[in-house]
């Protein structure tokens, strides 16, 4: 089933069967780390019969996208001779085993580590994140650039651009914004958000940090019309939440049925055993039973 050798194959020959959305912040950090270190961890693919592609991706979409962004044409890969069902189970196991903290949680952990006196290099070694990325993040934290941090967290702005903006005045920030937009580093929909950040910084407002690295504003008295609008908005929001809850419940029922079938699949259980993920079965059984 498995070819233990690592092959260099063309990225253009690989078909991404079920593409997943990426965490922009985490993905940009992975791309930067690959570019800086030069390390290329092999992806996993399987051979397929297709008019356009020779391989179908099993594991490693993020690495593949990073290499594409860096202009690479080849990628190291482990090639398997397995069918579509086994490939899907392997991909599912990898996703279940992967636990990636949210950007805000990651920022908070790094902030706490800095306050405990750890150096950027020690934080880098502990988290597995690149030293350059950690240095950039701690610089923004130390300067109180909380609005820029929020923009980085949401994926509106690359951390490298945030650092450059933090080092210049309002006019310099405007020039950086224009250059970044021309180079395609930021999207059109994010330009307005970044301009607001530049305006706030020019007024000396960098934002206040809360537990989620969000921004808080000073409270003011509201008029009767404003209160009515808030009340109406709350009603609409509750309706949306109710509809979303019903949608989630339906999907959970479907997922529950899928998990029940998986825990009875011998091939799935064998892969879990090989990857030392037997505890996953207990979790699935417990939740499907509940």
Secondary structure, 3 states (H helix, E strand, C coil): CEEEEEEEEEHHHEECCCCCCCCHHHHHHHHHHHHHHCCCCCEEEEECCCCCCCEEEEECHHHHHHHHHCCCCEEEEEEECCCHHHHHHHHHHHHHHCCCCCHHHHHHHHHHHHHCCCCHHHHHHHHCCCHHHHHHHHHHHHCCCHHHHHHHHHCCCCHHHHHHHHCCCHHHHHHHHHHHHHCCCCCHHHHHHHHHHHHHHHCCCCCCCCCCCCCCCCCCCCCHHHHHHHHHHHHHHHHHHHHHHHHHHHHHHHHHHHHHHHCCCHHHHHHHHHCCCHHHHHHHHHHHHC
